[in-house]
């Protein structure tokens, strides 16, 4: 089959160029409205909150704390993709109702993970940003479904995905007509076991060169350890991240999921202070 290009009924395949995600020039940059600001502009934004929405009171209390500290959006899992089927799976639509109430009372934009393409209309009733988690980065049916939504999509890099595969996942969303994709570097799986994942700080400037889409960083999953979150956050913003996705919990030891990588509200306040200094050093603001 060496001469497959000349055989009948066999078409030569070529990669599309440029892709919809491709940056045309250094001034080509997409900004996406988030609440009363935008991601992808001069400001570094904070998406913060607990891994899981554990109760109405919990999510309401921490939302007020985070709003006062400088958060733009509240993150919190309603439907939880867990490695074990016996782990807490989330409060599902009830949690979405609580998140919607939080938005009404605090003004924080709401971001939460969606796993089922059939639930897109349900999520659209409650949230502001649809998150695609690492495990679903190549769930192409889901990517096409959120690509038809009017809501922005926060797309996390797959734990074993190359940067090109990551960008092609974004292309699935863009190709369906949704231009508002936020890329999130959240660490990849390597041979190193000192941390839960290896945060790929190289990805931030590489993505900046290749795409016009906003890029944020998740230092919580990127390290899996709360004591490293602030340091990696500083590095990510210095490297050019447009925002941070950080897990924050009042009592990490009692969290129903990902307590080891969750910082406390007072640490989040310190993080915001530190990022303010880093942001100014790279001609950004918070």
C-alpha positions in Angstrom: 0.0 0.0 0.0 3.0 2.3 -0.5 1.1 4.1 -3.3 -2.1 4.6 -1.4 -2.4 8.2 -2.5 -3.0 7.1 -6.1 -5.4 4.3 -5.5 -9.1 4.7 -6.3 -11.4 5.7 -3.4 -8.5 6.5 -1.1 -8.2 10.2 -0.2 -5.0 11.8 1.0 -5.5 13.1 4.6 -3.9 16.3 5.8 -4.0 18.2 9.1 -6.1 21.4 9.0 -4.0 24.5 9.3 -4.5 26.9 10.9 -6.7 25.4 13.6 -9.4 27.5 15.3 -7.3 27.5 18.4 -4.2 28.9 16.5 -2.8 32.3 17.4 -2.6 34.5 14.3 -0.1 37.0 15.8 1.2 38.2 19.1 -1.8 40.6 19.5 -4.4 37.8 18.8 -5.9 37.1 22.3 -9.3 35.9 23.2 -10.9 37.4 26.4 -13.9 35.7 28.0 -16.4 37.5 30.3 -16.4 36.1 33.8 -18.8 38.0 36.1 -17.9 41.7 35.8 -14.4 41.1 34.4 -12.7 39.0 31.7 -10.2 36.2 31.7 -7.4 36.6 29.2 -7.0 40.3 29.8 -4.5 42.1 32.0 -6.0 40.8 35.3 -5.1 37.6 36.9 -8.3 35.9 38.2 -8.9 33.5 41.0 -11.3 30.6 40.7 -11.5 29.2 44.2 -13.6 26.9 46.4 -13.8 23.4 47.8 -13.4 20.3 45.7 -16.9 19.1 46.6 -20.0 21.0 47.5 -20.6 19.2 50.8 -23.6 21.2 52.2 -25.5 24.4 51.6 -24.0 26.0 54.7 -20.5 25.0 53.8 -20.6 26.4 50.3 -22.3 29.6 51.4 -19.9 30.3 54.2 -16.7 29.7 52.1 -18.1 31.7 49.2 -18.4 34.8 51.4 -14.8 34.3 52.6 -13.4 33.9 49.1 -15.4 36.8 47.7 -13.9 39.1 50.4 -10.4 37.8 49.8 -10.5 38.5 46.1 -12.0 35.5 44.2 -13.8 36.1 40.9 -15.5 32.7 40.6 -16.5 29.9 43.0 -15.5 26.4 42.1 -17.2 23.4 43.6 -18.1 19.9 42.5 -21.7 18.9 42.3 -21.2 15.7 40.3 -17.9 14.1 41.3 -15.9 11.8 39.1 -14.1 9.6 41.7 -11.5 6.9 41.1 -13.4 4.6 43.5 -17.1 3.9 43.0 -17.4 3.9 46.8 -16.2 7.5 47.3 -18.4 10.5 47.7 -20.1 11.2 44.3 -21.5 14.6 45.1 -25.0 16.0 45.9 -25.7 16.4 42.2 -28.6 18.7 41.2 -29.2 19.7 44.8 -25.6 21.0 44.9 -26.3 22.9 41.6 -29.2 24.7 43.4 -27.0 25.6 46.3 -24.3 27.0 43.9 -27.0 29.1 42.1 -28.1 30.5 45.4 -24.5 31.4 46.2 -24.2 33.3 42.9 -27.4 35.3 43.7 -26.1 36.3 47.2 -22.4 36.9 46.5 -22.1 37.8 42.8 -19.4 35.1 42.3 -19.5 33.3 39.0 -20.0 29.6 39.3 -17.8 26.9 37.7 -18.4 23.2 38.2 -17.6 20.0 36.4 -20.0 18.3 33.9 -19.6 14.6 32.9 -22.8 13.8 31.1 -23.6 15.4 27.7 -27.3 14.9 28.4 -27.0 17.2 31.5 -25.8 20.3 29.6 -29.3 21.9 29.6 -29.6 21.2 33.3 -26.2 22.8 34.1 -27.1 25.8 31.9 -29.9 26.6 34.3 -27.5 26.9 37.3 -23.9 27.7 36.4 -21.7 30.2 34.5 -18.8 28.0 33.3 -18.9 24.3 32.3 -15.7 22.5 33.5 -14.4 19.5 31.6 -12.2 17.5 34.0 -8.9 15.8 33.2 -10.6 12.3 32.8 -13.0 13.7 30.2 -10.5 15.7 28.1 -11.0 13.3 25.3 -14.6 12.5 25.8 -15.5 13.7 22.4 -19.2 13.3 22.7 -19.1 15.6 25.8 -16.8 18.1 24.1 -19.2 18.4 21.2 -22.1 18.8 23.5 -20.5 21.7 25.5 -19.4 23.1 22.2 -23.0 23.8 21.4 -23.6 25.6 24.7 -23.5 29.3 25.1 -21.6 29.0 28.4 -17.8 29.3 28.5 -15.9 26.0 28.9 -13.0 25.4 31.3 -11.1 22.6 29.7 -8.5 20.7 31.9 -5.5 19.0 30.4 -5.7 15.2 30.5 -3.3 13.7 33.0 -1.4 11.9 30.2 -2.0 14.2 27.3 0.4 16.1 25.2 0.0 19.8 24.6 -1.1 19.1 21.0 -3.8 16.6 22.2 -4.9 19.2 24.7 -5.3 21.8 22.0 -7.2 19.4 19.7 -9.6 18.7 22.5 -10.2 22.5 22.6 -10.7 22.4 18.9 -13.6 20.0 19.3 -15.4 22.6 21.4 -14.5 25.5 19.1 -15.6 23.5 16.0 -19.1 23.3 17.4 -19.5 27.0 17.5 -18.5 27.9 21.1 -15.5 30.3 21.0 -15.2 30.6 24.8 -12.7 28.0 25.9 -10.4 28.5 28.9 -7.5 26.1 29.0 -6.3 24.8 32.4 -2.9 23.2 33.0 -3.4 20.9 36.0 -0.4 18.7 36.0 0.5 15.5 34.2 1.4 11.9 35.3 5.1 11.2 35.1 7.5 8.7 36.8 7.9 11.2 39.6 6.0 10.2 42.7 7.0 12.9 45.2 3.8 14.8 44.3 0.4 13.6 43.1 1.0 15.0 39.6 3.8 16.9 37.9 2.8 20.5 37.2 4.0 21.3 33.7 5.0 24.9 34.0 6.5 24.7 30.5 2.9 24.3 29.1 2.0 27.9 30.0 4.4 29.7 27.6 4.1 27.0 25.0 0.4 27.3 25.0 0.7 31.1 24.9 2.8 30.8 21.8 0.4 28.4 20.0 -3.1 29.7 21.0 -5.1 32.8 21.5 -7.2 31.1 24.2 -6.9 32.1 27.9 -4.8 29.8 30.1 -5.2 29.2 33.8 -3.3 26.9 36.2 -4.5 24.5 38.8 -1.8 24.2 41.4 -4.0 22.1 43.7 -4.2 19.1 41.4 -0.8 20.0 39.9 0.9 19.2 43.2 -1.7 17.2 45.3 -0.2 18.8 48.4 -1.4 22.0 50.0 2.1 23.0 51.2 3.2 23.4 47.6 0.2 25.3 46.2 1.4 28.8 46.9 4.8 28.3 45.5 3.5 26.7 42.3 0.9 29.4 42.0 3.6 32.1 42.0 5.5 30.3 39.3 2.5 29.8 37.1 1.6 33.5 37.2 5.2 34.4 36.6 5.1 32.1 33.5 2.0 33.9 32.1 -1.1 32.2 33.5 -4.2 34.3 33.2 -5.7 32.9 36.4 -5.6 30.2 39.1 -8.0 27.4 40.0 -7.4 26.7 43.7 -9.1 24.3 46.1 -10.0 26.0 49.5 -11.6 24.3 52.5 -12.3 25.5 56.0 -11.1 22.1 57.4 -9.1 20.2 54.9 -8.7 17.2 57.2 -12.4 16.7 57.2 -13.0 17.3 53.5 -15.0 14.7 51.6 -12.5 14.8 48.7 -9.0 16.2 48.0 -8.4 17.5 51.5 -4.6 16.9 51.1 -4.4 19.6 48.4 -6.8 22.1 49.8 -5.6 25.3 51.4 -7.5 27.1 54.1 -9.1 30.6 53.7 -6.3 32.4 55.5 -3.8 30.8 53.1 -5.9 31.9 50.2 -5.7 35.5 51.4 -1.9 35.2 51.6 -1.9 33.7 48.1 -3.8 36.7 46.7 -1.3 39.0 48.4 1.6 37.2 46.9 0.1 37.0 43.4 -0.5 40.7 43.5 3.2 41.2 43.8 4.0 38.7 41.1 1.4 40.1 38.8 2.8 43.6 39.0 6.2 42.2 38.2 5.0 40.8 34.9 2.8 43.9 34.1 -0.5 42.4 35.2 -3.0 43.2 38.0 -5.4 41.3 40.1 
